[in-house]
């Protein structure tokens, strides 16, 4: 699912998994996918596409939690989380060069 996300998640997944896993991700919706995530009905047939959970996105981005001096918990990450770019000038809504 991370290979189909685009943006930083796609780049991190591709770096970790390698190009050899890319063709299997591009084949399309798998009938073998566990029925969690997004349910799609195409031509009267039901398919499930695995969608990343927030915890999985946080894991890929290297998110961790730290206690601040005033005993609050702050969420930090090694890589920008999706919220950092969503709706900003960097989010143009399509792949760009």
C-alpha positions in Angstrom: 0.0 0.0 0.0 2.9 2.4 0.7 4.2 1.9 -2.8 0.9 3.3 -4.1 0.7 6.3 -1.8 3.0 8.7 -3.7 5.0 11.4 -2.1 7.4 10.8 0.7 5.7 7.5 1.7 6.3 6.1 -1.8 9.9 7.2 -1.7 10.6 5.7 1.7 8.9 2.4 0.8 10.7 2.2 -2.5 14.0 2.8 -0.7 13.3 0.1 1.9 11.7 -2.6 -0.4 13.6 -1.9 -3.6 12.4 -1.6 -7.2 11.9 -5.4 -7.5 8.7 -5.1 -5.5 7.2 -2.3 -7.5 5.7 -4.4 -10.4 3.6 -6.5 -7.9 2.2 -3.3 -6.4 1.2 -1.9 -9.7 -0.8 -5.0 -10.9 -3.9 -3.6 -9.2 -6.4 -4.7 -6.5 -5.6 -8.0 -5.0 -8.3 -10.6 -4.4 -6.0 -12.0 -1.7 -5.9 -8.8 0.3 -7.2 -9.1 3.8 -10.7 -7.5 4.0 -9.5 -4.4 5.8 -9.0 -1.0 4.3 -11.0 0.3 1.4 -13.8 -1.8 -0.2 -14.3 -1.3 -3.9 -17.0 -2.7 -6.1 -16.1 -2.9 -9.8 -18.4 -4.5 -12.3 -20.5 -6.1 -9.6 -17.4 -7.7 -7.9 -16.2 -6.7 -4.5 -12.5 -6.1 -4.0 -10.5 -4.9 -1.0 -7.5 -2.6 -1.3 -5.2 -2.4 1.7 -5.1 1.1 3.0 -2.4 2.3 5.4 -3.4 3.0 8.9 -2.2 6.1 10.7 0.0 4.0 12.8 1.6 2.4 9.7 2.2 5.8 8.2 3.8 7.0 11.4 6.0 3.9 11.5 7.2 4.5 7.9 7.9 8.2 8.7 9.9 7.3 11.8 7.4 8.9 14.2 8.2 8.8 17.9 6.8 10.5 21.0 8.8 12.6 23.5 7.8 14.2 26.8 8.3 17.9 26.9 9.4 19.9 30.0 5.7 20.6 30.9 4.9 16.9 30.8 3.1 17.0 27.5 3.8 14.5 24.8 5.1 15.8 21.5 5.0 13.8 18.2 8.2 14.0 16.2 9.4 12.1 13.1 12.5 11.6 11.1 10.6 12.2 7.9 7.7 14.6 7.2 4.3 13.1 7.9 1.5 13.5 5.4 -0.1 16.3 7.3 3.1 18.4 6.8 2.5 18.7 3.1 -1.3 18.3 2.8 -2.9 21.5 1.7 0.4 23.4 1.5 2.0 24.9 -1.6 3.9 21.6 -2.0 0.6 19.7 -2.4 -0.3 20.4 -6.1 -2.7 17.5 -6.3 -0.9 15.6 -9.0 2.5 14.2 -9.8 4.8 17.0 -11.0 8.4 17.1 -12.1 
